Amino acid sequence: MRDINRIDTLLNELGETWKKCPDMRFGQLVSNLVPKDGLSDEAWIRCLWNWEEDNWMEAIKDFGDKI
C-alpha cells in the first residue's frame, strides 16, 4: 500500500504554489506543471495519467520557483 501521507504533502505543496498565482484556474495550473516539450496531445495526456507523486512534486516545485 502506498504511503497515505503523500496525499497531504502533495496537496500542501500544490496549494502553496497556487497561492503564488491565485488568479490561475486549477486546470491552468495543472496544465502548466506538465511540460508539453513537443509531445502530441495524446502523449501529453498520458504523462498526466502516468506521473507518480514524485514527478508531480518536482513539477510543482519547479513551477513555484519560476513564478
N, C-alpha and C positions, 0 to 999 in steps of 0.2 A: 504494500500500500504506500502511496506517495505521502510525503510529509504534509499534513494539513496546514502547517504554519506558513507554507509557501504562498498560500492564498492571501493572507493579510499582508505579508511582506510585499508582494507584487502590487496589490491594490493601494497600499500606502504610498509606494514609490510613484505609481501612476497618478494618484491624487496630488501629490506634491508637485509633480511635473505639470499637471493640468492647471494648477493654481498659478503657474507662471504665465499661462496664456489662457485666461478664463473665457475669452470671447470665442475660443475654438470649440466647435461642437465635438462630441465624443467620436463620431465617425471620422472627422477630420484628423483628430489627434491620433487615432489608431492607424489610419492610412498613412500618416506622416512618419510613423515609427518604423514601418517596413519599407526599406529601400526598394524601388522598382528596378533600378540598375539594368534596364533593357529587357526585363522579363516580360513575357506575354501576360495578358490579364489572367489567363488560366494558371500559369506558373506562379504568379504573384499571389493569387488566392490560395494556392497550395501551401505557400510559405505561411500565410496566416493560419491555416488549418494545422500545419505540422510543427510549428515552432513550439519548443519547450519553454517553460517558465524562465530558464536562464537566458534564452535568446531574447525574450521579452524584456527582462530586467536590463540587459545590456543595451537594447534599443531605447528603452525609456531613459536610462541614464545618459546615453549619448545625445538623445534629443534634448533632454533637460539642460545639458551642458552647452548646447548651441543657442539656446534662447535666453 
